[in-house]
């Protein structure tokens, strides 16, 4: 019986990891591919901040990225602000989560300067670099993150 429970727990962990990997891929394409952005939002729309802060942060990032896929400035600004508020909630709820901080860094790096969403970039960069070894990320993904942080 213990073996079955252990195996079930292991499989659920693998499924969870696959979901996060999928979210990472979608997030990487969300700014330039509407279908990826919509899929990111769809997969994370039920994320609860207190139970799934990482998924909540990816949802926030998807909302922010929708600003790249609409024409009207008012709608762009609305998507940006809604997502930004959610993302800041996620960072405030889980400030030691390296991936949430990386999501914020990525969004701030890609945000137009006039929106004023850039104040935490240096702090996030230092935090991520100093905590990279504490993540369960693959070495290849860690290197991708390092390259992006230093680009």
C-alpha positions in Angstrom: 0.0 0.0 0.0 2.8 2.4 0.9 4.4 1.7 -2.5 1.2 2.6 -4.3 0.9 5.8 -2.4 4.5 6.7 -3.0 4.2 6.0 -6.7 1.0 8.1 -6.9 2.7 11.0 -5.1 5.7 10.7 -7.4 3.5 10.8 -10.5 1.6 13.8 -9.2 4.9 15.6 -8.7 6.0 14.8 -12.2 2.7 16.0 -13.6 3.1 19.2 -11.6 6.6 19.7 -13.0 5.3 19.1 -16.5 2.7 21.8 -16.0 5.3 24.3 -14.8 7.5 23.5 -17.8 4.5 24.1 -20.1 3.8 27.4 -18.4 7.4 28.4 -18.8 7.3 27.7 -22.6 4.0 29.5 -23.0 5.3 32.5 -21.0 8.4 32.7 -23.2 6.2 33.0 -26.3 3.3 35.0 -24.8 4.5 38.4 -26.0 4.7 37.4 -29.6 2.1 34.6 -30.0 -1.5 35.3 -29.1 -2.4 31.6 -29.0 0.4 30.9 -26.5 -0.7 33.9 -24.4 -4.4 32.7 -24.4 -3.3 29.2 -23.5 -1.2 30.5 -20.6 -4.2 32.5 -19.3 -6.5 29.5 -19.7 -4.3 27.0 -17.9 -3.8 29.4 -14.9 -7.2 31.1 -14.7 -8.3 29.2 -11.6 -5.0 29.6 -9.7 -5.4 30.7 -6.1 -2.8 33.0 -4.7 -2.6 31.3 -1.4 -2.6 27.7 -2.8 -0.7 28.2 -6.0 1.2 31.5 -6.0 3.4 30.5 -8.9 0.5 29.7 -11.1 -1.1 32.9 -10.0 2.0 34.8 -11.0 2.0 33.1 -14.5 -1.7 34.1 -14.8 -0.8 37.7 -14.0 2.0 37.6 -16.6 -0.4 36.3 -19.2 -2.8 39.2 -18.5 0.1 41.7 -18.8 1.2 40.1 -22.0 -2.3 40.5 -23.5 -1.4 44.2 -23.8 0.8 43.2 -26.8 -2.1 41.7 -28.6 -4.6 44.5 -28.5 -4.7 47.8 -30.5 -6.4 50.3 -28.3 -4.1 52.1 -25.8 -6.8 52.1 -23.1 -7.2 48.3 -23.4 -3.4 47.9 -23.4 -3.1 49.9 -20.2 -6.0 48.1 -18.6 -4.4 44.6 -19.2 -1.1 45.9 -18.0 -2.4 47.4 -14.7 -4.6 44.4 -13.9 -1.7 42.0 -14.4 0.7 44.1 -12.6 -1.5 44.3 -9.5 -1.8 40.5 -9.5 1.9 40.0 -10.0 2.8 42.3 -7.2 0.3 40.4 -5.0 2.1 37.1 -5.9 5.6 38.6 -5.1 4.3 40.0 -1.8 2.8 36.7 -0.9 5.8 34.6 -1.8 8.8 37.0 -1.8 11.3 34.1 -1.6 10.0 32.3 -4.6 12.8 32.6 -7.2 10.5 31.9 -10.2 7.9 34.5 -9.2 10.7 37.0 -8.9 12.0 35.9 -12.3 8.6 36.4 -13.8 8.5 40.0 -12.4 12.0 40.7 -13.7 11.1 39.5 -17.1 7.9 41.6 -17.2 9.7 44.7 -16.0 12.6 44.2 -18.5 10.1 44.1 -21.3 7.8 46.9 -20.1 8.0 50.3 -21.8 9.9 52.8 -19.6 7.1 55.3 -19.5 4.9 52.9 -17.5 7.3 53.2 -14.6 7.4 49.5 -13.9 11.1 48.9 -13.5 12.0 49.7 -9.9 12.6 46.2 -8.7 14.7 44.9 -11.6 18.1 45.3 -9.9 16.9 43.8 -6.6 15.2 40.9 -8.4 18.3 40.2 -10.5 20.5 40.0 -7.5 18.0 37.9 -5.6 17.6 35.4 -8.5 21.3 35.1 -9.1 22.0 34.5 -5.4 19.3 31.9 -5.0 19.5 30.1 -8.4 21.2 27.1 -6.8 18.3 26.6 -4.5 15.8 26.0 -7.3 14.9 22.6 -8.8 15.5 24.0 -12.2 17.6 22.0 -14.7 21.2 23.3 -15.2 20.2 24.2 -18.8 17.2 26.3 -17.6 19.4 27.9 -14.9 21.8 28.9 -17.7 19.0 30.3 -19.8 17.9 32.4 -16.8 21.4 33.6 -16.2 21.8 34.6 -19.8 18.6 36.5 -19.8 19.4 38.3 -16.6 22.7 39.4 -18.0 21.5 40.4 -21.4 
